[in-house]
Amino acid sequence: MLLPIITAPDRRLKVKSQPVAVVDYEVRRLLDDMVETMRAAPGIGLSAIQVGVAKRIVVVEVDENEPLASEEAAAQEKREPVRTTRYLVNPEITWTSDKVVFCEEGCLSLPDQYADIERPADVVVKFLDRDGKPQEMKATGMLSRCIQHELDHLDGVLLVDRLSAVRRHMILRKLAKARKQEQEPAVTA
Ligand code: NI
């Protein structure tokens, strides 16, 4: 089932999401709906709070062989795309690399807005999978980037919160204005 995606500015996107007690049928159904919603958007990651559920749940689907643009030069050989759907319940980053990288990010809750964000290059994340089984994995490249972006959502942090106050307000004002114009019926003389 497609779920409506909340766009900024919206109070709900500032909420700190709560841990999931047990990965049951309801959680799995939400995970599946989130994947469907993410693909339709289309996007490469989605957190539950973006569809109005304040639970620590994330889905990610990126080409896991894709290096970040900044790493492109290092990646000489041609790689086959590997697209794996990742279901992360109660995800927690347990390690981050000292190396940091800049990468342009977008967000389904900030339509048409992009910004260069600096983050650790690699992370280790532990989480419960779709079956509720504890997992731990090291993520690099686009996967690492996407996981860090989605985990921010669980703590009420948007990518604009990582920008200067001036740029943040500029972007949020633009989005509020665009939404207002969308809602107002066109006036014809
Ligand atoms: Ni986002």
Backbone and ligand atoms as CSV (ligand in chain L), in Angstrom:
chain,resi,resn,atom,element,x,y,z
A,1,MET,N,N,0.846,-1.189,0.000
A,1,MET,CA,C,0.000,0.000,0.000
A,1,MET,C,C,0.884,1.242,0.000
A,2,LEU,N,N,0.576,2.180,-0.897
A,2,LEU,CA,C,1.344,3.423,-0.937
A,2,LEU,C,C,0.934,4.312,0.232
A,3,LEU,N,N,1.931,4.874,0.910
A,3,LEU,CA,C,1.669,5.741,2.050
A,3,LEU,C,C,2.049,7.180,1.671
A,4,PRO,N,N,1.271,8.173,2.156
A,4,PRO,CA,C,1.633,9.561,1.858
A,4,PRO,C,C,2.916,9.964,2.588
A,5,ILE,N,N,3.817,10.631,1.881
A,5,ILE,CA,C,5.091,11.067,2.465
A,5,ILE,C,C,4.956,12.493,2.982
A,6,ILE,N,N,5.356,12.692,4.232
A,6,ILE,CA,C,5.303,14.019,4.861
A,6,ILE,C,C,6.458,14.865,4.331
A,7,THR,N,N,6.152,16.104,3.950
A,7,THR,CA,C,7.224,16.995,3.494
A,7,THR,C,C,7.389,18.159,4.476
A,8,ALA,N,N,8.625,18.651,4.544
A,8,ALA,CA,C,8.956,19.769,5.427
A,8,ALA,C,C,8.386,21.072,4.864
A,9,PRO,N,N,8.096,22.070,5.665
A,9,PRO,CA,C,8.211,22.009,7.134
A,9,PRO,C,C,7.003,21.310,7.762
A,10,ASP,N,N,7.267,20.398,8.697
A,10,ASP,CA,C,6.203,19.660,9.388
A,10,ASP,C,C,6.763,19.223,10.745
A,11,ARG,N,N,6.021,19.503,11.778
A,11,ARG,CA,C,6.432,19.202,13.149
A,11,ARG,C,C,6.810,17.735,13.331
A,12,ARG,N,N,6.085,16.847,12.650
A,12,ARG,CA,C,6.288,15.408,12.842
A,12,ARG,C,C,7.704,14.983,12.463
A,13,LEU,N,N,8.298,15.711,11.508
A,13,LEU,CA,C,9.650,15.342,11.065
A,13,LEU,C,C,10.708,15.662,12.118
A,14,LYS,N,N,10.304,16.393,13.181
A,14,LYS,CA,C,11.240,16.742,14.249
A,14,LYS,C,C,11.169,15.757,15.417
A,15,VAL,N,N,10.244,14.825,15.341
A,15,VAL,CA,C,10.003,13.888,16.444
A,15,VAL,C,C,11.123,12.847,16.528
A,16,LYS,N,N,11.489,12.481,17.770
A,16,LYS,CA,C,12.435,11.384,17.970
A,16,LYS,C,C,11.640,10.080,17.983
A,17,SER,N,N,11.952,9.177,17.086
A,17,SER,CA,C,11.198,7.929,16.958
A,17,SER,C,C,11.556,6.945,18.070
A,18,GLN,N,N,10.599,6.083,18.389
A,18,GLN,CA,C,10.750,5.125,19.489
A,18,GLN,C,C,11.163,3.743,18.983
A,19,PRO,N,N,11.936,2.996,19.807
A,19,PRO,CA,C,12.349,1.646,19.397
A,19,PRO,C,C,11.129,0.729,19.209
A,20,VAL,N,N,11.316,-0.254,18.344
A,20,VAL,CA,C,10.286,-1.265,18.107
A,20,VAL,C,C,10.485,-2.386,19.134
A,21,ALA,N,N,9.399,-2.809,19.792
A,21,ALA,CA,C,9.519,-3.847,20.823
A,21,ALA,C,C,9.712,-5.215,20.180
A,22,VAL,N,N,8.916,-5.513,19.167
A,22,VAL,CA,C,9.007,-6.822,18.528
A,22,VAL,C,C,8.679,-6.690,17.042
A,23,VAL,N,N,9.455,-7.383,16.203
A,23,VAL,CA,C,9.211,-7.337,14.756
A,23,VAL,C,C,8.100,-8.345,14.432
A,24,ASP,N,N,6.887,-7.851,14.419
A,24,ASP,CA,C,5.739,-8.734,14.203
A,24,ASP,C,C,5.111,-8.465,12.828
A,25,TYR,N,N,3.950,-9.031,12.620
A,25,TYR,CA,C,3.248,-8.892,11.348
A,25,TYR,C,C,3.030,-7.428,10.975
A,26,GLU,N,N,2.625,-6.629,11.972
A,26,GLU,CA,C,2.361,-5.206,11.729
A,26,GLU,C,C,3.608,-4.480,11.232
A,27,VAL,N,N,4.746,-4.784,11.873
A,27,VAL,CA,C,6.007,-4.136,11.497
A,27,VAL,C,C,6.402,-4.566,10.087
A,28,ARG,N,N,6.251,-5.861,9.806
A,28,ARG,CA,C,6.601,-6.348,8.459
A,28,ARG,C,C,5.708,-5.714,7.399
A,29,ARG,N,N,4.446,-5.529,7.716
A,29,ARG,CA,C,3.540,-4.902,6.755
A,29,ARG,C,C,3.962,-3.455,6.514
A,30,LEU,N,N,4.353,-2.769,7.593
A,30,LEU,CA,C,4.832,-1.389,7.444
A,30,LEU,C,C,6.110,-1.348,6.593
A,31,LEU,N,N,7.027,-2.293,6.851
A,31,LEU,CA,C,8.263,-2.364,6.060
A,31,LEU,C,C,7.939,-2.528,4.577
A,32,ASP,N,N,7.018,-3.408,4.271
A,32,ASP,CA,C,6.664,-3.653,2.865
A,32,ASP,C,C,6.002,-2.424,2.236
A,33,ASP,N,N,5.127,-1.769,2.995
A,33,ASP,CA,C,4.482,-0.551,2.490
A,33,ASP,C,C,5.511,0.551,2.276
A,34,MET,N,N,6.485,0.606,3.165
A,34,MET,CA,C,7.539,1.629,3.030
A,34,MET,C,C,8.385,1.389,1.784
A,35,VAL,N,N,8.700,0.119,1.501
A,35,VAL,CA,C,9.486,-0.195,0.300
A,35,VAL,C,C,8.690,0.200,-0.948
A,36,GLU,N,N,7.405,-0.143,-0.955
A,36,GLU,CA,C,6.548,0.198,-2.099
A,36,GLU,C,C,6.491,1.714,-2.290
A,37,THR,N,N,6.346,2.437,-1.180
A,37,THR,CA,C,6.263,3.903,-1.212
A,37,THR,C,C,7.577,4.515,-1.689
A,38,MET,N,N,8.689,3.972,-1.177
A,38,MET,CA,C,10.026,4.466,-1.561
A,38,MET,C,C,10.261,4.278,-3.058
A,39,ARG,N,N,9.909,3.090,-3.573
A,39,ARG,CA,C,10.138,2.809,-5.000
A,39,ARG,C,C,9.270,3.694,-5.884
A,40,ALA,N,N,8.033,3.942,-5.441
A,40,ALA,CA,C,7.109,4.733,-6.257
A,40,ALA,C,C,7.522,6.198,-6.289
A,41,ALA,N,N,8.209,6.650,-5.235
A,41,ALA,CA,C,8.489,8.096,-5.089
A,41,ALA,C,C,9.189,8.737,-6.306
A,42,PRO,N,N,10.292,8.244,-6.891
A,42,PRO,CA,C,11.135,7.159,-6.404
A,42,PRO,C,C,12.235,7.694,-5.500
A,43,GLY,N,N,12.654,6.823,-4.568
A,43,GLY,CA,C,13.734,7.192,-3.661
A,43,GLY,C,C,14.598,5.990,-3.365
A,44,ILE,N,N,15.679,6.211,-2.620
A,44,ILE,CA,C,16.605,5.115,-2.304
A,44,ILE,C,C,16.615,4.794,-0.816
A,45,GLY,N,N,15.804,5.529,-0.040
A,45,GLY,CA,C,15.716,5.260,1.387
A,45,GLY,C,C,14.488,5.939,1.950
A,46,LEU,N,N,13.960,5.382,3.034
A,46,LEU,CA,C,12.785,5.982,3.659
A,46,LEU,C,C,12.757,5.576,5.134
A,47,SER,N,N,12.402,6.531,5.997
A,47,SER,CA,C,12.251,6.221,7.416
A,47,SER,C,C,10.765,6.286,7.756
A,48,ALA,N,N,10.375,5.538,8.804
A,48,ALA,CA,C,8.953,5.422,9.143
A,48,ALA,C,C,8.329,6.783,9.477
A,49,ILE,N,N,9.114,7.673,10.097
A,49,ILE,CA,C,8.533,8.963,10.491
A,49,ILE,C,C,8.110,9.765,9.264
A,50,GLN,N,N,8.745,9.494,8.109
A,50,GLN,CA,C,8.365,10.213,6.891
A,50,GLN,C,C,6.981,9.804,6.390
A,51,VAL,N,N,6.481,8.671,6.894
A,51,VAL,CA,C,5.096,8.303,6.581
A,51,VAL,C,C,4.251,8.386,7.851
A,52,GLY,N,N,4.749,9.144,8.840
A,52,GLY,CA,C,3.962,9.480,10.018
A,52,GLY,C,C,4.007,8.470,11.150
A,53,VAL,N,N,4.907,7.488,11.077
A,53,VAL,CA,C,5.007,6.479,12.141
A,53,VAL,C,C,6.314,6.713,12.909
A,54,ALA,N,N,6.199,7.078,14.193
A,54,ALA,CA,C,7.386,7.438,14.982
A,54,ALA,C,C,8.052,6.206,15.588
A,55,LYS,N,N,8.423,5.269,14.718
A,55,LYS,CA,C,9.106,4.039,15.140
A,55,LYS,C,C,10.463,4.001,14.458
A,56,ARG,N,N,11.435,3.356,15.133
A,56,ARG,CA,C,12.804,3.321,14.578
A,56,ARG,C,C,12.900,2.239,13.496
A,57,ILE,N,N,12.381,2.601,12.315
A,57,ILE,CA,C,12.310,1.681,11.185
A,57,ILE,C,C,12.773,2.412,9.923
A,58,VAL,N,N,13.641,1.740,9.152
A,58,VAL,CA,C,14.214,2.340,7.949
A,58,VAL,C,C,14.266,1.297,6.841
A,59,VAL,N,N,14.005,1.712,5.612
A,59,VAL,CA,C,14.282,0.835,4.471
A,59,VAL,C,C,15.239,1.571,3.536
A,60,VAL,N,N,16.140,0.808,2.935
A,60,VAL,CA,C,17.154,1.371,2.056
A,60,VAL,C,C,17.304,0.454,0.849
A,61,GLU,N,N,17.405,1.056,-0.319
A,61,GLU,CA,C,17.605,0.266,-1.539
A,61,GLU,C,C,18.482,1.082,-2.477
A,62,VAL,N,N,19.780,0.833,-2.401
A,62,VAL,CA,C,20.720,1.562,-3.263
A,62,VAL,C,C,21.545,0.549,-4.047
A,63,ASP,N,N,22.196,1.049,-5.082
A,63,ASP,CA,C,23.184,0.225,-5.779
A,63,ASP,C,C,24.402,0.158,-4.859
A,64,GLU,N,N,24.618,-0.981,-4.250
A,64,GLU,CA,C,25.646,-1.079,-3.215
A,64,GLU,C,C,27.055,-1.151,-3.795
A,65,ASN,N,N,27.155,-1.197,-5.104
A,65,ASN,CA,C,28.469,-1.125,-5.739
A,65,ASN,C,C,28.792,0.289,-6.200
A,66,GLU,N,N,27.836,1.199,-5.963
A,66,GLU,CA,C,28.027,2.563,-6.449
A,66,GLU,C,C,28.861,3.362,-5.463
A,67,PRO,N,N,30.029,3.858,-5.921
A,67,PRO,CA,C,30.813,4.701,-5.021
A,67,PRO,C,C,30.184,6.079,-4.952
A,68,LEU,N,N,30.532,6.867,-3.928
A,68,LEU,CA,C,30.083,8.247,-3.889
A,68,LEU,C,C,30.778,8.996,-5.015
A,69,ALA,N,N,30.164,10.079,-5.478
A,69,ALA,CA,C,30.746,10.858,-6.573
A,69,ALA,C,C,32.185,11.252,-6.255
A,70,SER,N,N,32.416,11.588,-4.978
A,70,SER,CA,C,33.751,12.034,-4.582
A,70,SER,C,C,34.778,10.901,-4.650
A,71,GLU,N,N,34.299,9.673,-4.664
A,71,GLU,CA,C,35.196,8.523,-4.708
A,71,GLU,C,C,35.330,7.970,-6.128
A,72,GLU,N,N,34.593,8.609,-7.048
A,72,GLU,CA,C,34.512,8.106,-8.418
A,72,GLU,C,C,35.891,7.883,-9.035
A,73,ALA,N,N,36.786,8.844,-8.798
A,73,ALA,CA,C,38.114,8.762,-9.397
A,73,ALA,C,C,38.846,7.496,-8.928
A,74,ALA,N,N,38.608,7.134,-7.688
A,74,ALA,CA,C,39.284,5.968,-7.121
A,74,ALA,C,C,38.715,4.672,-7.703
A,75,ALA,N,N,37.464,4.733,-8.113
A,75,ALA,CA,C,36.811,3.520,-8.611
A,75,ALA,C,C,36.975,3.445,-10.129
A,76,GLN,N,N,38.074,2.875,-10.563
A,76,GLN,CA,C,38.386,2.846,-11.988
A,76,GLN,C,C,37.578,1.782,-12.724
A,77,GLU,N,N,37.515,0.615,-12.131
A,77,GLU,CA,C,36.878,-0.498,-12.849
A,77,GLU,C,C,35.362,-0.336,-12.916
A,78,LYS,N,N,34.798,-0.889,-13.963
A,78,LYS,CA,C,33.345,-0.839,-14.159
A,78,LYS,C,C,32.712,-1.896,-13.254
A,79,ARG,N,N,31.714,-1.474,-12.479
A,79,ARG,CA,C,31.104,-2.434,-11.558
A,79,ARG,C,C,29.658,-2.699,-11.964
A,80,GLU,N,N,29.229,-3.904,-11.683
A,80,GLU,CA,C,27.834,-4.276,-11.928
A,80,GLU,C,C,26.982,-3.720,-10.791
A,81,PRO,N,N,25.795,-3.177,-11.100
A,81,PRO,CA,C,24.943,-2.704,-10.004
A,81,PRO,C,C,24.428,-3.873,-9.145
A,82,VAL,N,N,24.458,-3.678,-7.853
A,82,VAL,CA,C,23.916,-4.671,-6.923
A,82,VAL,C,C,22.879,-3.947,-6.072
A,83,ARG,N,N,21.620,-4.272,-6.282
A,83,ARG,CA,C,20.559,-3.583,-5.560
A,83,ARG,C,C,19.916,-4.550,-4.560
A,84,THR,N,N,20.159,-4.303,-3.283
A,84,THR,CA,C,19.607,-5.155,-2.241
A,84,THR,C,C,18.666,-4.311,-1.395
A,85,THR,N,N,17.510,-4.856,-1.072
A,85,THR,CA,C,16.590,-4.130,-0.197
A,85,THR,C,C,16.996,-4.410,1.245
A,86,ARG,N,N,17.279,-3.358,1.986
A,86,ARG,CA,C,17.694,-3.489,3.377
A,86,ARG,C,C,16.562,-3.047,4.289
A,87,TYR,N,N,16.204,-3.904,5.230
A,87,TYR,CA,C,15.172,-3.592,6.223
A,87,TYR,C,C,15.879,-3.406,7.560
A,88,LEU,N,N,15.846,-2.217,8.113
A,88,LEU,CA,C,16.577,-1.941,9.347
A,88,LEU,C,C,15.596,-1.529,10.454
A,89,VAL,N,N,15.478,-2.378,11.468
A,89,VAL,CA,C,14.631,-2.065,12.614
A,89,VAL,C,C,15.550,-1.786,13.804
A,90,ASN,N,N,15.266,-0.722,14.545
A,90,ASN,CA,C,16.116,-0.274,15.667
A,90,ASN,C,C,17.586,-0.158,15.264
A,91,PRO,N,N,17.877,0.457,14.126
A,91,PRO,CA,C,19.275,0.542,13.697
A,91,PRO,C,C,20.087,1.459,14.599
A,92,GLU,N,N,21.346,1.106,14.753
A,92,GLU,CA,C,22.244,1.868,15.619
A,92,GLU,C,C,23.629,1.841,14.992
A,93,ILE,N,N,24.219,2.988,14.837
A,93,ILE,CA,C,25.589,3.040,14.298
A,93,ILE,C,C,26.569,2.795,15.445
A,94,THR,N,N,27.407,1.767,15.290
A,94,THR,CA,C,28.318,1.393,16.376
A,94,THR,C,C,29.758,1.797,16.078
A,95,TRP,N,N,30.019,2.222,14.848
A,95,TRP,CA,C,31.374,2.646,14.475
A,95,TRP,C,C,31.285,3.550,13.252
A,96,THR,N,N,32.103,4.586,13.236
A,96,THR,CA,C,32.203,5.419,12.033
A,96,THR,C,C,33.679,5.588,11.685
A,97,SER,N,N,33.978,5.673,10.399
A,97,SER,CA,C,35.358,5.856,9.960
A,97,SER,C,C,35.824,7.272,10.283
A,98,ASP,N,N,37.115,7.433,10.471
A,98,ASP,CA,C,37.676,8.772,10.673
A,98,ASP,C,C,37.580,9.577,9.382
A,99,LYS,N,N,37.647,8.831,8.274
A,99,LYS,CA,C,37.569,9.501,6.973
A,99,LYS,C,C,36.157,10.059,6.769
A,100,VAL,N,N,36.086,11.338,6.379
A,100,VAL,CA,C,34.784,11.937,6.081
A,100,VAL,C,C,34.750,12.327,4.605
A,101,VAL,N,N,33.539,12.341,4.051
A,101,VAL,CA,C,33.392,12.678,2.636
A,101,VAL,C,C,32.198,13.617,2.457
A,102,PHE,N,N,32.289,14.446,1.436
A,102,PHE,CA,C,31.165,15.297,1.041
A,102,PHE,C,C,30.371,14.574,-0.037
A,103,CYS,N,N,29.056,14.706,0.009
A,103,CYS,CA,C,28.224,14.116,-1.039
A,103,CYS,C,C,26.923,14.902,-1.101
A,104,GLU,N,N,26.414,15.083,-2.312
A,104,GLU,CA,C,25.150,15.798,-2.464
A,104,GLU,C,C,24.006,14.867,-2.066
A,105,GLU,N,N,23.139,15.345,-1.178
A,105,GLU,CA,C,22.003,14.546,-0.718
A,105,GLU,C,C,20.685,15.226,-1.074
A,106,GLY,N,N,19.688,14.380,-1.296
A,106,GLY,CA,C,18.323,14.859,-1.433
A,106,GLY,C,C,17.495,14.114,-0.405
A,107,CYS,N,N,16.210,14.453,-0.314
A,107,CYS,CA,C,15.350,13.813,0.687
A,107,CYS,C,C,13.919,13.873,0.176
A,108,LEU,N,N,13.186,12.756,0.318
A,108,LEU,CA,C,11.798,12.732,-0.151
A,108,LEU,C,C,10.922,13.724,0.625
A,109,SER,N,N,11.371,14.144,1.814
A,109,SER,CA,C,10.622,15.113,2.604
A,109,SER,C,C,11.026,16.558,2.291
A,110,LEU,N,N,12.010,16.702,1.387
A,110,LEU,CA,C,12.452,18.039,0.950
A,110,LEU,C,C,12.495,18.038,-0.573
A,111,PRO,N,N,11.303,18.016,-1.215
A,111,PRO,CA,C,11.265,17.819,-2.664
A,111,PRO,C,C,12.134,18.833,-3.422
A,112,ASP,N,N,12.933,18.331,-4.342
A,112,ASP,CA,C,13.742,19.155,-5.253
A,112,ASP,C,C,14.817,19.982,-4.565
A,113,GLN,N,N,15.183,19.640,-3.345
A,113,GLN,CA,C,16.237,20.374,-2.643
A,113,GLN,C,C,17.444,19.451,-2.451
A,114,TYR,N,N,18.610,19.960,-2.782
A,114,TYR,CA,C,19.826,19.146,-2.661
A,114,TYR,C,C,20.904,19.967,-1.984
A,115,ALA,N,N,21.733,19.284,-1.214
A,115,ALA,CA,C,22.814,20.000,-0.541
A,115,ALA,C,C,23.980,19.057,-0.307
A,116,ASP,N,N,25.184,19.629,-0.354
A,116,ASP,CA,C,26.401,18.873,-0.074
A,116,ASP,C,C,26.529,18.702,1.428
A,117,ILE,N,N,26.611,17.476,1.868
A,117,ILE,CA,C,26.678,17.198,3.307
A,117,ILE,C,C,27.939,16.380,3.576
A,118,GLU,N,N,28.600,16.721,4.658
A,118,GLU,CA,C,29.808,16.000,5.061
A,118,GLU,C,C,29.444,14.949,6.104
A,119,ARG,N,N,29.872,13.722,5.865
A,119,ARG,CA,C,29.610,12.636,6.825
A,119,ARG,C,C,30.770,11.650,6.795
A,120,PRO,N,N,30.865,10.796,7.840
A,120,PRO,CA,C,31.855,9.720,7.796
A,120,PRO,C,C,31.652,8.862,6.543
A,121,ALA,N,N,32.764,8.381,5.962
A,121,ALA,CA,C,32.677,7.596,4.736
A,121,ALA,C,C,32.023,6.234,4.994
A,122,ASP,N,N,32.469,5.547,6.039
A,122,ASP,CA,C,31.997,4.182,6.314
A,122,ASP,C,C,31.407,4.106,7.729
A,123,VAL,N,N,30.459,3.196,7.887
A,123,VAL,CA,C,29.876,2.978,9.217
A,123,VAL,C,C,29.649,1.489,9.437
A,124,VAL,N,N,29.564,1.115,10.702
A,124,VAL,CA,C,29.053,-0.212,11.053
A,124,VAL,C,C,27.716,0.025,11.734
A,125,VAL,N,N,26.709,-0.711,11.289
A,125,VAL,CA,C,25.367,-0.525,11.850
A,125,VAL,C,C,24.838,-1.871,12.339
A,126,LYS,N,N,24.251,-1.861,13.534
A,126,LYS,CA,C,23.575,-3.072,13.994
A,126,LYS,C,C,22.076,-2.798,14.028
A,127,PHE,N,N,21.299,-3.828,13.789
A,127,PHE,CA,C,19.861,-3.642,13.618
A,127,PHE,C,C,19.172,-5.000,13.698
A,128,LEU,N,N,17.841,-4.983,13.715
A,128,LEU,CA,C,17.060,-6.208,13.569
A,128,LEU,C,C,16.588,-6.256,12.122
A,129,ASP,N,N,16.662,-7.426,11.502
A,129,ASP,CA,C,16.203,-7.539,10.114
A,129,ASP,C,C,14.687,-7.789,10.062
A,130,ARG,N,N,14.191,-8.065,8.865
A,130,ARG,CA,C,12.746,-8.234,8.655
A,130,ARG,C,C,12.168,-9.398,9.474
A,131,ASP,N,N,13.042,-10.347,9.836
A,131,ASP,CA,C,12.605,-11.485,10.658
A,131,ASP,C,C,12.853,-11.252,12.151
A,132,GLY,N,N,13.339,-10.051,12.492
A,132,GLY,CA,C,13.604,-9.748,13.892
A,132,GLY,C,C,14.930,-10.293,14.379
A,133,LYS,N,N,15.763,-10.759,13.441
A,133,LYS,CA,C,17.064,-11.331,13.802
A,133,LYS,C,C,18.117,-10.228,13.902
A,134,PRO,N,N,18.927,-10.239,14.973
A,134,PRO,CA,C,19.971,-9.220,15.103
A,134,PRO,C,C,21.032,-9.368,14.007
A,135,GLN,N,N,21.406,-8.260,13.402
A,135,GLN,CA,C,22.401,-8.257,12.324
A,135,GLN,C,C,23.388,-7.117,12.574
A,136,GLU,N,N,24.555,-7.258,11.990
A,136,GLU,CA,C,25.526,-6.173,12.023
A,136,GLU,C,C,26.206,-6.148,10.667
A,137,MET,N,N,26.380,-4.966,10.102
A,137,MET,CA,C,27.077,-4.920,8.809
A,137,MET,C,C,27.879,-3.638,8.681
A,138,LYS,N,N,28.935,-3.751,7.876
A,138,LYS,CA,C,29.728,-2.574,7.549
A,138,LYS,C,C,29.198,-2.022,6.229
A,139,ALA,N,N,28.972,-0.737,6.183
A,139,ALA,CA,C,28.458,-0.109,4.964
A,139,ALA,C,C,29.450,0.925,4.466
A,140,THR,N,N,29.629,0.948,3.146
A,140,THR,CA,C,30.508,1.929,2.514
A,140,THR,C,C,29.739,2.624,1.398
A,141,GLY,N,N,30.357,3.618,0.772
A,141,GLY,CA,C,29.790,4.261,-0.417
A,141,GLY,C,C,28.371,4.766,-0.212
A,142,MET,N,N,27.530,4.557,-1.235
A,142,MET,CA,C,26.155,5.050,-1.208
A,142,MET,C,C,25.331,4.423,-0.084
A,143,LEU,N,N,25.614,3.136,0.212
A,143,LEU,CA,C,24.849,2.461,1.273
A,143,LEU,C,C,25.100,3.142,2.617
A,144,SER,N,N,26.361,3.415,2.904
A,144,SER,CA,C,26.725,4.093,4.150
A,144,SER,C,C,26.065,5.467,4.227
A,145,ARG,N,N,26.125,6.196,3.141
A,145,ARG,CA,C,25.565,7.535,3.076
A,145,ARG,C,C,24.061,7.519,3.333
A,146,CYS,N,N,23.388,6.586,2.670
A,146,CYS,CA,C,21.930,6.501,2.767
A,146,CYS,C,C,21.504,6.083,4.178
A,147,ILE,N,N,22.214,5.133,4.758
A,147,ILE,CA,C,21.891,4.686,6.116
A,147,ILE,C,C,22.041,5.842,7.105
A,148,GLN,N,N,23.112,6.611,6.973
A,148,GLN,CA,C,23.321,7.732,7.898
A,148,GLN,C,C,22.224,8.785,7.749
A,149,HIS,N,N,21.821,9.037,6.511
A,149,HIS,CA,C,20.749,10.006,6.252
A,149,HIS,C,C,19.437,9.532,6.900
A,150,GLU,N,N,19.107,8.256,6.696
A,150,GLU,CA,C,17.838,7.727,7.229
A,150,GLU,C,C,17.861,7.672,8.756
A,151,LEU,N,N,19.002,7.319,9.340
A,151,LEU,CA,C,19.076,7.259,10.803
A,151,LEU,C,C,18.897,8.644,11.423
A,152,ASP,N,N,19.363,9.674,10.736
A,152,ASP,CA,C,19.116,11.050,11.197
A,152,ASP,C,C,17.618,11.297,11.370
A,153,HIS,N,N,16.820,10.816,10.400
A,153,HIS,CA,C,15.364,11.017,10.471
A,153,HIS,C,C,14.794,10.465,11.781
A,154,LEU,N,N,15.342,9.361,12.263
A,154,LEU,CA,C,14.816,8.724,13.481
A,154,LEU,C,C,15.030,9.600,14.706
A,155,ASP,N,N,15.978,10.538,14.603
A,155,ASP,CA,C,16.223,11.469,15.699
A,155,ASP,C,C,15.690,12.862,15.375
A,156,GLY,N,N,14.831,12.946,14.371
A,156,GLY,CA,C,14.209,14.224,14.023
A,156,GLY,C,C,15.142,15.190,13.316
A,157,VAL,N,N,16.196,14.648,12.704
A,157,VAL,CA,C,17.186,15.497,12.030
A,157,VAL,C,C,17.032,15.386,10.515
A,158,LEU,N,N,16.848,16.535,9.867
A,158,LEU,CA,C,16.779,16.578,8.403
A,158,LEU,C,C,18.114,17.069,7.869
A,159,LEU,N,N,18.364,16.793,6.583
A,159,LEU,CA,C,19.656,17.234,6.046
A,159,LEU,C,C,19.820,18.755,6.138
A,160,VAL,N,N,18.702,19.488,6.107
A,160,VAL,CA,C,18.809,20.959,6.241
A,160,VAL,C,C,19.309,21.358,7.633
A,161,ASP,N,N,19.110,20.471,8.616
A,161,ASP,CA,C,19.603,20.768,9.961
A,161,ASP,C,C,21.129,20.698,10.017
A,162,ARG,N,N,21.725,20.136,8.994
A,162,ARG,CA,C,23.185,20.059,8.929
A,162,ARG,C,C,23.766,21.222,8.114
A,163,LEU,N,N,22.893,22.139,7.686
A,163,LEU,CA,C,23.348,23.318,6.940
A,163,LEU,C,C,23.336,24.533,7.865
A,164,SER,N,N,23.843,25.649,7.389
A,164,SER,CA,C,23.786,26.882,8.171
A,164,SER,C,C,22.330,27.299,8.333
A,165,ALA,N,N,22.042,28.065,9.390
A,165,ALA,CA,C,20.667,28.502,9.661
A,165,ALA,C,C,20.109,29.287,8.474
A,166,VAL,N,N,20.954,30.081,7.828
A,166,VAL,CA,C,20.506,30.900,6.702
A,166,VAL,C,C,20.019,30.016,5.553
A,167,ARG,N,N,20.835,29.022,5.204
A,167,ARG,CA,C,20.444,28.135,4.093
A,167,ARG,C,C,19.233,27.299,4.469
A,168,ARG,N,N,19.192,26.855,5.732
A,168,ARG,CA,C,18.058,26.047,6.182
A,168,ARG,C,C,16.751,26.823,6.034
A,169,HIS,N,N,16.736,28.063,6.522
A,169,HIS,CA,C,15.507,28.855,6.464
A,169,HIS,C,C,15.116,29.176,5.030
A,170,MET,N,N,16.127,29.376,4.197
A,170,MET,CA,C,15.847,29.669,2.789
A,170,MET,C,C,15.125,28.476,2.142
A,171,ILE,N,N,15.642,27.277,2.382
A,171,ILE,CA,C,15.055,26.075,1.777
A,171,ILE,C,C,13.659,25.817,2.339
A,172,LEU,N,N,13.490,25.931,3.654
A,172,LEU,CA,C,12.189,25.642,4.259
A,172,LEU,C,C,11.136,26.668,3.831
A,173,ARG,N,N,11.570,27.925,3.678
A,173,ARG,CA,C,10.634,28.959,3.219
A,173,ARG,C,C,10.157,28.667,1.800
A,174,LYS,N,N,11.114,28.228,0.982
A,174,LYS,CA,C,10.793,27.911,-0.411
A,174,LYS,C,C,9.770,26.766,-0.469
A,175,LEU,N,N,9.974,25.745,0.373
A,175,LEU,CA,C,9.071,24.591,0.374
A,175,LEU,C,C,7.681,24.986,0.877
A,176,ALA,N,N,7.623,25.814,1.910
A,176,ALA,CA,C,6.336,26.245,2.464
A,176,ALA,C,C,5.562,27.043,1.421
A,177,LYS,N,N,6.294,27.878,0.684
A,177,LYS,CA,C,5.675,28.708,-0.343
A,177,LYS,C,C,5.142,27.834,-1.485
A,178,ALA,N,N,5.947,26.859,-1.895
A,178,ALA,CA,C,5.540,25.965,-2.982
A,178,ALA,C,C,4.288,25.196,-2.604
A,179,ARG,N,N,4.233,24.757,-1.338
A,179,ARG,CA,C,3.073,23.980,-0.900
A,179,ARG,C,C,1.822,24.855,-0.847
A,180,LYS,N,N,1.983,26.109,-0.413
A,180,LYS,CA,C,0.854,27.028,-0.313
A,180,LYS,C,C,0.271,27.277,-1.712
A,181,GLN,N,N,1.163,27.448,-2.688
A,181,GLN,CA,C,0.704,27.698,-4.050
A,181,GLN,C,C,-0.033,26.486,-4.608
A,182,GLU,N,N,0.437,25.298,-4.197
A,182,GLU,CA,C,-0.183,24.058,-4.660
A,182,GLU,C,C,-1.611,23.942,-4.140
A,183,GLN,N,N,-1.786,24.399,-2.869
A,183,GLN,CA,C,-3.097,24.228,-2.227
A,183,GLN,C,C,-4.109,25.280,-2.636
A,184,GLU,N,N,-3.607,26.466,-3.001
A,184,GLU,CA,C,-4.540,27.533,-3.366
A,184,GLU,C,C,-5.063,27.305,-4.781
A,185,PRO,N,N,-6.357,27.385,-4.929
A,185,PRO,CA,C,-6.908,27.222,-6.273
A,185,PRO,C,C,-6.434,28.357,-7.169
A,186,ALA,N,N,-6.174,28.022,-8.407
A,186,ALA,CA,C,-5.724,29.052,-9.337
A,186,ALA,C,C,-6.832,30.081,-9.537
A,187,VAL,N,N,-6.457,31.332,-9.540
A,187,VAL,CA,C,-7.427,32.398,-9.730
A,187,VAL,C,C,-7.431,32.790,-11.208
A,188,THR,N,N,-8.590,32.707,-11.805
A,188,THR,CA,C,-8.664,33.141,-13.196
A,188,THR,C,C,-9.565,34.360,-13.273
A,189,ALA,N,N,-9.083,35.346,-13.963
A,189,ALA,CA,C,-9.825,36.599,-14.045
A,189,ALA,C,C,-10.934,36.494,-15.080
L,1,NI,NI,NI,15.371,11.952,3.925
